[in-house]
């Protein structure tokens, strides 16, 4: 992997990348559907949400989703190849523009499927979001901090380390403070509006004189974190414990925080050897 020696900028996602937690998904779905469906039905939806996450449902991570008719789409090279109704029946509905569809990119996106399906208004969505975010910072649901990852990031010999998260303020900075990484990055971007935000950041970096192949993006949501960078000619690293039904090839794929730590330690060592 000679290209690793040339990396000068690394863009990090936060949720699902600097920590991994999938337990929030069930709580998030419950908060969204509380007082909307009977409790037994809500628990059924929670089981279904985890089936999607684990690849045991017709809707899968890496598929696209039509908000209007609840159709899901497989794709190849960003071209729709198959479409399925929510019950699993295949249909012929491929005449769709990707811009009009939602990408099922991570557990947060899975929860949003249920908000869409059941017409949850924006106010209740935000209440559920903030509730689950607060839970993730306190017992008994506190997220686990893998400190060796932060040590590895601190030792990276690159010119810029950028944290970009779609999480807005105040939750984004609260998580950064909880993880104790306020001094770890050169730039912090909250409410980043990825994928468009990361595309704009790459364009800015190119104008600053960086070459596309000198930029690496690391994240757990291919649509938000990786596709725009890959399209620009940059390098990509996917981190996820679960299989994506997105056939795009990434430069690096890791499953866990521990594996990401090892990869970044190796990257730091490459630059150290190069410097000598």
C-alpha positions in Angstrom: 0.0 0.0 0.0 2.5 2.6 -1.2 -0.3 5.2 -1.4 -0.4 5.4 2.4 3.0 7.1 2.4 1.6 9.9 0.4 -1.4 10.7 2.6 -1.3 14.3 4.0 -4.9 14.9 5.1 -7.2 12.5 7.0 -10.9 13.2 7.4 -12.5 11.3 10.2 -16.2 10.7 10.8 -17.2 10.5 14.5 -20.3 8.3 15.2 -19.5 4.7 14.3 -15.9 5.6 13.6 -14.3 7.0 16.7 -16.5 4.8 18.8 -18.8 1.8 17.9 -22.1 1.4 19.5 -25.1 -0.4 18.0 -27.2 -0.8 21.1 -28.7 2.7 20.6 -30.7 1.6 17.5 -33.4 -0.2 19.5 -33.8 2.6 21.9 -33.9 5.2 19.1 -36.7 3.2 17.3 -38.7 2.9 20.5 -38.4 6.7 21.2 -39.5 7.5 17.7 -42.5 5.1 17.8 -43.6 5.7 21.4 -47.3 6.6 21.5 -47.6 5.9 17.8 -47.8 2.1 17.8 -48.7 -0.6 20.4 -45.7 -1.7 22.5 -45.8 -5.2 21.0 -45.6 -3.7 17.5 -42.8 -1.4 18.5 -40.7 -4.4 19.7 -41.4 -6.1 16.4 -40.1 -3.0 14.6 -37.0 -3.1 16.8 -36.3 -6.7 15.9 -36.8 -5.8 12.2 -34.4 -2.8 12.6 -31.6 -5.2 13.8 -32.5 -7.7 11.0 -31.8 -4.8 8.5 -28.5 -4.0 10.3 -27.4 -7.7 10.3 -28.3 -8.3 6.7 -31.4 -10.5 7.4 -34.0 -8.3 5.7 -34.8 -7.2 2.2 -33.7 -3.7 3.2 -30.0 -3.6 3.8 -27.1 -1.4 4.6 -25.8 0.0 1.3 -29.2 -0.1 -0.5 -31.2 2.9 -1.5 -34.7 3.6 -0.3 -37.7 5.3 -1.9 -39.5 7.4 0.8 -42.7 7.6 -1.3 -43.5 3.9 -1.8 -41.1 2.1 0.6 -39.2 0.4 -2.2 -35.6 -0.6 -1.7 -33.0 -0.8 -4.5 -29.8 -2.7 -5.1 -27.1 -1.1 -7.2 -23.9 -1.5 -9.0 -21.5 1.4 -9.7 -24.3 3.7 -8.6 -26.7 2.3 -11.2 -29.9 0.7 -9.8 -30.0 -3.0 -10.6 -33.0 -4.4 -8.7 -35.9 -3.1 -6.7 -37.9 -4.8 -3.9 -41.1 -4.0 -2.1 -40.7 -4.0 1.7 -42.3 -7.5 1.9 -39.5 -8.8 -0.3 -41.3 -9.0 -3.6 -39.1 -7.9 -6.5 -40.6 -5.4 -8.9 -39.6 -3.5 -12.0 -39.3 0.0 -10.5 -35.8 1.1 -11.6 -36.8 4.5 -13.2 -35.5 6.6 -10.3 -32.9 9.3 -9.8 -30.4 8.6 -7.0 -30.9 12.2 -5.8 -34.5 11.4 -5.0 -33.7 8.3 -2.9 -32.3 7.8 0.6 -29.1 5.7 1.1 -29.3 3.3 4.0 -25.9 4.1 5.4 -25.8 3.4 9.1 -27.9 2.5 12.1 -29.1 6.2 12.4 -30.4 5.8 8.8 -32.2 2.6 9.7 -34.0 4.3 12.5 -35.1 7.1 10.1 -36.8 4.5 7.9 -39.3 4.0 10.6 -39.8 7.7 11.2 -40.5 8.0 7.5 -42.8 5.0 7.3 -44.9 6.2 10.3 -45.0 9.9 9.5 -43.1 11.0 12.6 -42.9 14.8 12.5 -39.6 16.7 12.7 -40.2 17.8 16.3 -40.6 14.3 17.6 -37.7 13.1 15.5 -35.4 15.7 17.1 -36.7 14.8 20.6 -35.9 11.2 20.0 -32.5 12.0 18.6 -31.5 14.2 21.5 -32.9 11.7 24.0 -30.8 8.8 22.6 -27.7 11.0 22.3 -28.0 12.0 26.0 -28.4 8.3 26.9 -25.2 7.5 25.1 -23.2 9.7 27.5 -24.5 8.3 30.8 -24.9 5.0 32.6 -26.1 2.4 31.8 -25.8 3.2 28.0 -22.5 5.1 28.1 -20.4 4.6 24.9 -17.1 2.9 25.3 -14.0 5.0 24.6 -11.1 3.0 23.0 -8.2 5.2 24.1 -5.5 3.5 22.0 -7.3 4.7 18.9 -6.9 8.3 20.1 -3.3 7.7 20.9 -2.8 6.3 17.3 -4.5 9.4 15.8 -2.3 11.7 17.9 0.8 10.1 16.5 -0.2 10.4 12.8 2.4 12.3 10.8 0.0 14.1 8.5 -0.5 17.8 7.8 -4.2 17.9 8.7 -6.6 15.8 10.7 -10.2 16.9 10.3 -13.2 15.7 12.2 -16.5 15.9 10.3 -19.8 14.8 11.7 -23.3 15.4 10.7 -24.2 15.6 14.4 -25.1 19.2 15.1 -24.3 21.3 18.1 -24.7 20.9 21.0 -24.5 17.1 20.7 -21.4 17.0 18.5 -19.2 19.0 20.9 -20.6 17.1 23.9 -19.5 13.8 22.4 -16.0 15.3 21.5 -15.7 16.4 25.2 -16.9 13.0 26.5 -14.4 11.2 24.3 -11.7 13.7 25.5 -10.5 14.5 22.0 -10.9 18.3 22.0 -7.3 18.8 21.1 -6.9 15.8 18.8 -7.9 17.4 15.4 -6.9 20.5 13.5 -10.5 21.1 12.4 -13.9 20.3 13.9 -16.9 20.5 11.6 -20.3 19.9 13.2 -23.6 19.7 11.3 -21.4 18.9 8.3 -24.3 18.0 6.0 -22.4 15.1 4.4 -22.2 14.0 1.7 -22.3 17.5 0.3 -20.2 18.9 3.1 -17.4 16.5 2.7 -17.4 17.1 -1.1 -17.0 20.8 -0.4 -14.2 20.1 2.1 -12.3 18.0 -0.5 -12.8 20.8 -3.1 -11.3 23.3 -0.6 -8.4 21.0 0.1 -7.7 20.7 -3.6 -7.7 24.5 -4.0 -5.2 24.7 -1.1 -2.8 22.6 -3.1 -3.4 19.1 -1.9 -3.7 16.3 -4.5 -6.7 14.1 -4.3 -4.6 11.0 -3.7 -3.2 12.7 -0.6 -6.6 12.8 1.1 -8.0 9.8 3.1 -11.5 9.7 4.5 -12.4 7.2 7.3 -16.1 6.5 8.1 -18.8 4.0 8.6 -21.4 5.5 6.2 -20.2 5.0 2.6 -22.7 7.5 1.1 -21.8 10.3 3.5 -18.1 9.6 4.2 -16.6 7.7 1.3 -18.3 8.0 -2.0 -17.7 11.7 -2.5 -14.0 11.3 -1.7 -13.6 8.3 -3.9 -15.3 10.1 -6.8 -12.8 13.0 -6.4 -9.9 10.6 -6.6 -9.2 10.4 -2.8 -8.6 7.3 -0.7 -11.2 5.7 1.5 -11.4 3.4 4.6 -14.7 1.8 5.7 -15.2 0.8 9.3 -18.2 -1.5 10.1 -18.9 -4.7 11.9 -21.7 -5.4 9.4 -21.8 -6.3 5.7 -22.8 -3.6 3.3 -24.7 -4.5 0.1 -22.8 -1.8 -1.6 -20.4 -3.4 -4.1 -18.1 -0.4 -4.2 -14.5 -1.3 -3.4 -12.8 0.8 -0.8 -9.0 1.2 -0.4 -9.2 -0.2 3.2 -11.9 -2.0 5.1 -11.8 -2.7 8.9 -14.4 -4.2 11.1 -13.7 -2.8 14.6 -12.2 0.1 16.4 -9.3 -2.2 17.4 -8.6 -2.9 13.7 -8.8 0.8 12.8 -6.3 1.5 15.6 -3.8 -1.1 14.2 -4.2 0.4 10.7 -3.5 3.9 11.9 -0.5 2.7 13.9 0.8 1.2 10.8 0.2 4.4 8.8 2.1 6.4 11.5 5.0 4.0 11.3 5.1 4.2 7.5 5.5 8.0 7.7 8.1 7.7 10.5 10.2 5.4 8.3 9.7 7.7 5.3 10.9 10.7 7.4 14.2 8.9 8.1 
